[in-house]
Amino acid sequence: MITFTTGSAALLAQLLDQRPALLDAPLNFDSGTQQSRVLTFTRITQEFDCNGMSHTAVIGYRLALAGGDELHINLGDGRVAHCAAR
């Protein structure tokens, strides 16, 4: 089992991106008040054109949590947003 907090979320997301097999292990987010199981892990990319060449850059990650919450990780500034279910 892997448990992480907002302090380690960006590092964990990059690790999961490099080693997707880690998603086979139970993965839990600890918000400080409760733990939620990670259900899905999605890479957020941005496509852009530079000198006629198409490029794709990873700009963040979205983790869907049990209970309907989502965790958004922005790689540009290392910010983590925990979004409650709507």
Secondary structure by P-SEA (a helix, b strand, c coil): cccccccaaaaaaaaaaacccccccbbbbbcccbbbbbcbbbbbbbbbbcccbbbbbbcbbbbbcccbbbbbbbccccbbbbbccc
